[in-house]
Amino acid sequence: MPPDTTPPETTVPAVGAVTPVPAEPGDPTPDQWWTLRQCESTNNYSAISASGKFRGAYQFSQATWNWVADNFHPELSGVDPAAAIPANQDAMALALTRMQSPGNAWPKCSRTAGIA
């Protein structure tokens, strides 16, 4: 039987783009982000892992997504990462890199992208 890839139930309404955060020294470059997304999800913002647990371009679990959202973008808490617009997935990935090293968030792919 194939894994259940049904998005988690949520009562969170659709969310527009969150306010972009200015880049800081040490943030990944656009090329590094692209390489990371390519490694994680073949750059597919709607990607869902075979198990259904990891979702979106950066393959967030819902728990990690909510943890980051609660700290940086509360309006995104509860949103399915694979259903979030690309700008919001990018904002959440940036927020996660500022909370912990990319090597912790994406152990293999951050090395591939040169941001470990």
Secondary structure, 3 states (H helix, E strand, C coil): CCCCCCCCCCCCCCCCCCCCCCCCCCCCCHHHHHHHHHHHHCCCCCCECCCCCCECCCCECHHHHHHHHHHHCHHHCCCCHHHCCHHHHHHHHHHHHHHCCHHHHCHHHHHHHCCC
